[in-house]
Amino acid sequence: MVALREETPAVHRSGEPVGTKLRRIAEKARKEPAFKFTSLYHLMNEELLRGCFKRLRNDAAAGIDKMTKEMYAENLEANLSKLVDRLHRLSYIPQPVRRKYIPKPGSTKQRPLGIPCFEDKLVQAGLVRILESVYEQDFIADSYGFRPSRSCHNALKSLSETVENKPVNHVVEADIKGFFDNVDQEWLIKFLAHRIEDKRIQRMVKRFLRAGVAEDGSVTVSDVGTPQGGVISPLLANIYLHYTLDLWFEKVYRKSCSGFARLIRYADDFVVCFRYKLDAERFHMELGKRLGKFGLEVEPTKTKVMEFGRFAVQNAKRRGEKAETFDFLGLTHYCSTKRDGNGFRMKRVTARKKFIAKLRDFKEWLKRARILKTKDLWETAKAKLRGHYNYYGVTDNLHGIVRFFEEVKKLLFKWLNRRGKKNCLNWEKFNKMLERFPLPKPRIMVSMFGFTVN
């Protein structure tokens, strides 16, 4: 099929609100999957950027220019006017991102995070709104990461429904080695050009990719990778994996399978369910070759084929083994039965590495929070517990969040005791304190059966 290249009629320069124009673009993209958009950059106007400004976090860390949202807001209209002028004269040059390291969950290693300058965040947010209107029509249904109205819990529900209701007997647990650091920028621009032929959009994306990283007084520029932390990075990652993995699996590999096959992906974290072992093993072999074409490789220690499904436990017992488990989105999934002991169920519990990492994070926060008033410390601890329950409080994981709650209580007792004289707080006094100022109790917040608990 010959791709269309004429000027996009859905984006004529009228008095329509930007939101209306973006909906027109989305409809055009949905109806014409081969259409190449040649005129989108003019939507980077004050109206679009003003809306993006409102959505940006108030407490986000500042980049190398030290500019915050509050400071930018002091002269917002003038700042936006100057920014739009520079954008359309193509004189806008992104600044290097500030490199910061954050703890990597379940590991002693640290993960590099790039913090863009405020205006760079604003421009990236504008590009994301424009590009999303196109790519949300293209992305496969089983891609869940960093997309509007989708979440980790949606991916987990899809996985549950698949394993429990489809003929699934084998699962491939896969991990891409250093994905964000190894994205090939040249390939990424080629992928972008499949749908976006507006050269100004392409040029601005290239500028962000080549902005570089500021660390220890020097700036490093690389032709591979996309800095984690940038507003646009998750969308670019989804575009890259859409072409390197998703389309290949849906259009090529799945059609060659002898039985059922389904890939469920959240950003660079994915699992693939199969009916037949041969299909799973062949996928495991071909995955490395496919990713290798685009500068990526699988992490061999975290990628494996396993028997998993309604017959896995009894087959493992027959061999004198335990049924295997796998981790996905911070939860360990295992084969079990329904409550009455009859019928297969896939269940889940907080992954051991995540459990340890979350407790470590809480302990580190307590060390820093010792200077807070007890009331403020207590309120923040409650908020942290609620956040933990909101994510990990999923069907079957009550035990996991109860364990976390009990460990948090021990940490609070220990560190509150250190604020006063030695042994000034015993367990009897602490329990009375809990009665008067109760911590939120562990409860299941998300059902894997199709609804969220209020």
N, C-alpha and C positions, 0 to 999 in steps of 0.2 A: 504493500500500500504506500502511495506517495504522501508524505507528510505535508499538510497545508502550511503555508507561510504568510498568507496575506494578513494585513493589519486586523487586529482583533476587533470586531464590531461591538463586542460587549463592553468595551472600555473606552467609549468615545468621551471626549472632554466636555461634559455637560455639567449642569448644576446639581447633579445627583450626589447624595452623600457617598462617602468612600465605602461605607458598609454595603450599600446597594450595588456599587460597582464590583466589589469583591464577590458578592453573591452571583452576579452575572458571569464573572470569570469562572467561578466554581461550576456553574451550570454548563458553560461552554466546555470546560475541561471534562466534565462527566459525560456529556453527549458525544464528544469527539476525542477519543483517547489518543489519536495520532496528531492532534493539533499542536502546533508550535506557537507559543505566544511571543509576539515581537514588540509589543508596546505595553509595558507594565510599569516602567520606572517613574512615569509621571505621577503615579499614585503616591509616591513618597512626598507628600505635601504636609502642610501644617496640621490639617485636620487628622490625618492618619497618625502623625507623630504625637499630637496632643493626646489622642486616645491611648497610644502606647505609653506615654509618660505616666498617665494615671494608673496603668497596670503594673508599672515597675515597683519593686519593693522599696519601702521607705527606709529600711534598715540595712540595705545591701552594702557590702564593703566597697570602698572607693578604689579606683584604679591609680595609676601612677600620677595622675593630675590632681588627686585628692578631692575631686569634685563630688559632692553628694547630691541626692535628689532635692533636699531642702535648699541647698545653695543655688541649684539650677532654677528652682521655682521662684526665687526672688525676682527674677526678670524673665519669666517664662516666655512671654509672647515675643519679646525681642530676640531671645536666644533661639527660639524655634524658627523665626524669620531668617536669621543669619545662617542657621544650619541648613534650611531648605535651599537657600541661595547657593551655599557651597556645594551641596549635593548635586544641584542641577548644572553648576558650572564644572562639575567633576573635579573640583579642587579639594574635596573632602578626603583626607588621608587618615585612616585609623591609626591609633597609637598602639605601641606594644602593650600586651597584657602583663599585669603584675603577677609574678609567679608566687604562689603560696602552697604550702604542703599541709595536707590534712591526713589524719590517721586512716589507714586502710582497714576496714572491718575484718576481724579475724586474723590479722597479720601484724607483725612488727614493722612492716614496710609503711611508707607514706605515699599518698597519692598526690601528684601534682595538680594544682587547680589554677586556672588562668582567670584573673579578675580584670575585665576590660574597664576602660574609662567610661564615665557616665554617658557621654554623647555616643560613644560606640555601642553601648547597650541599647540606647534609644534607636539608633539606625538599624541595628540588628533586629530589634523587635519589629520595626516597620517592614523589613525584608521578610521576616517570618510570617507576618500576617498576609503578605502578598503571595509568597510561595506556598503557604498552607492552603490557600484557596484553590490552587492547582493540584498539589500533591495529595491532599486529603481525598481526592477523587480517584487517585491512582493506587495508593497504598492498599495492600491486601487486608482483608478483615482480621487476620490473625497477627497483625503487627499492632502492638499495644503501647509501646513506649513513647512517652512525651507527645501524645496526641490529644487533641481536644476531646473531652467527654470520655476518655479512656484512662484506665488505671491499672496498677499491678493486680488489684483484686479482680478486674475483668479477665485478665490473662489467667489467673488462678482458677476462676470459675470455668473458663473454657477448657482448661486442662482437666478439671474434675469431670466435667460432662463428657469429654472425649474418652478418658480412661475407663469411666464407669459404664458408659452407654454404647461405646463403639467396640468393634472387635480388635482390641489392643492387647498384644502379648509381649511387645518389646518396646523399649524406649532408648533413644540416643540422647544422652546428656552431653551438651557441647559447650565449649568455651573458646572464644577467640582471644588469642594472646595479644595483650596490649592494643586493643582495637583503636582507641582514640589517638594513640601515638603512631599508628602505622597506616592510617588512611592516606592513600595516594591522591594528592591534590589534583594532579593532572587527570586522573580517572574521574574524580569527583566533578570537575568542570565538564568533562565529556558527558557524564550522566545527566548533569543539570541541563545541558544543551538539548537533550532529547525532548524536553518540554519548554524550556525557556530560551528563546532565541533573541531576547532583548539583550544586546551587548552591554548596555549600561548596568543591568542587573548582574550579568556575569562578571563584569569588571569589578563591581563593588564586592562581590563574594570573594574574588581573587585577592583583593586588597586586604580583606579581613584574614584570609588564610595566610597571607604573607606579612602580616603586621609584626610578627615576632613576639618573643617573650623576654621581658625585662627581669633580670635576676642578678643580684650582687653587683649592680652598677653597669652591667653589660647587656646588650640585646642580641639574642640569638634568633636567626630566621631559618626555617627549614621548609623543604618542599614536600614533607610528609607530615601527617597528623593534623588534628584540629584541636585547639586548646579546650580542655574540659573546663566548664564554667561560663563560657560564652553563651549568650542568649540564643544564638543561631546554631550552635554546635549540635544539639540534639536533632534538629531537623535535618541538617546536613548528614548526620550519621544515619538517620532513617532513609534518606535518599540513597546513600551509598549501599546500605544493606538491602534496600529494595531491589536494586539492579544486580548486586553480586550474589545475593542469597535467595530472597523471597521469590522473584520472578523465575529464577532458575528452578527452584523447588516446585513451584506451582505449574509452570508451563512445560518443564522438561522432565525433572526427576519423578515427580509423583505419577505422571502418566505412564512411566516405565515400570511402576511397581506392580507386583502380582496381586496385592491386596490393599487394604486400607492404609493410608498414610496422611499424617497431618503435622505441620510445623506450627508451633506457637512461640512467638518472639516478643520480648520486651527489651527494646534497645539492642545491645549486643549479647543479651542473655536469652538463650532459646533451648527448647527441648523438642524432639520430634518423636511422634508416636507411630508405631507400625504394627501391622498384624503379623507379618512374617519375618522371621529372623534373617533370612537371606536379603530382604529389602533393607533391613536396618544395617546389616554389616556392609552391604554395598554402599549405602549412603555414607557410612563412617569413612570408607576408603575414598569415595569420590568428593566428599566435602573438602578435604585438604587440597585436592587438585583444583577444585573450583575456586576456593579462596586464594590459593597461591597465584592465580592469574591476576589478582588485583592487589597484590602486596600484603595479603593477610595470611595468617597461619593459625591452626588450632593449637590450643594448649594441651599436649598429650596427657598430662597427669590429671586433667579435669574433663577429658572427653572419653566417653566409653559407651559401649552397647550393653544393655542388661535385659534380662527377662523381667517383665513387669506387667501385672494384670491379674485377672481373676484366677489364673492357674499357677501363678508364680510361687506362692507359698507352698502348695502341696508338691509341686515339682522340686522345689529346693529341699523339702523334707525328705523326699525320696532319695535325693543325692547326699543326704546327711549334711546339708548346708542351710544357711539362713538366706531368706529372700533379700535381694539387694534393694537399696534405697537410693534416691537422688535428691539433690538440692536444687531449688528453683525459687528465685526471688526471696531469699532469706528463710525459706521453710524446707524442712526435710520431708519428703513424701514417701509413704510406705504402704504396702498392701495390708489390708485388714478386712474385717467383716462388718456388717450392719450391727446395730445395737442388740438385736435378738440373736446374733450369732449365725444367722442365715443370710446368704447373699454377700457379694463382694462390695467392698468400699475402699476407695483410696483415701487415706487420712494423712494428716500433716502435723508437724510440731516445729517450733522454732529451731532453726539450724544451730548446731552447737557453736560454730564459729561466730554467728551473729549474736547468740545469747551472751557469749563471753565478751564480745566487742561492745555490746550495748551496756553491759554492766561496767565495763572499763570506762566508757564514756561518762556514765553517771558518776562514777567515783572521781574522775578527773574534774568534772563540773563541781562536785562537792568541795574539792580541795580549793578551787578558785572562789567558791561562794561562801566561804567561812566568814568573810567580812560583811556579808549581808545581814540585815536584821532577820531574826528567826521567822517573822511573819512573811517576809518577801521570799526567803529561802523555801519555806513550806509551800507557798503558792506556786513557785516555779517547779518544785518537785512534783506537785500534783499535776501540773500541766504536762510535764515530761511523762508521767505515768499514763495520762489520758492519750497522749500521742502514741505511746507504745501499744496500748490496747487498740487504738484505732487501726493500726497496721497489722499487728500480730494477733489480734483478737478475732481469729477466723474459726470457722467450724472445726471441731476436734482439737483445737489448741488451747483449751482452757488450762490444762496442766502446765503448758509452757508459760502462759502469762501469770499464773499463780506463783510459779517458781520465781519469776522475775520480781513480782510484788514482794515476796518474802525476802529475797536478797536485797532489794532496795530498802526495806525496813531495817535490815541489819546494818546497812551502810549509813542510813540516817542516824540510827542509834549511836553508832561508832563516832561519827563526825560531830554530832551535836554534843556528845560527851567531851570532845576535845576542846569545845569552845569555852568551857568553864573550868572549875577545879577538877582535879582527877577524880573520876567515879562520882561526879556530882549528879549523874542521871543513871538510875538503875532501870531494869526492865519494868518494874511495877509502875514507876513514875512515867516511863515512856508509854506504856499501854494506856494509862489514864489520859495522857496527852493525845493518843490516837483516838480515844473515845470522844474527847472534846473537840478535837480538830481532825476528823477522819480523812484518811487518804482515799482516793477513788478505788473502789473494789474491782478486781479483775472480772470482766464479763465479755462474752462473745459479742463483737460489734458487727461482724460481716458474715453472712451466711453464704456457703458455697452452693446453696440451692436456689439462687436467683433473686434474693432480696437482701437489703441492708437492714440490720437491726437498729432501731432508733433508741 
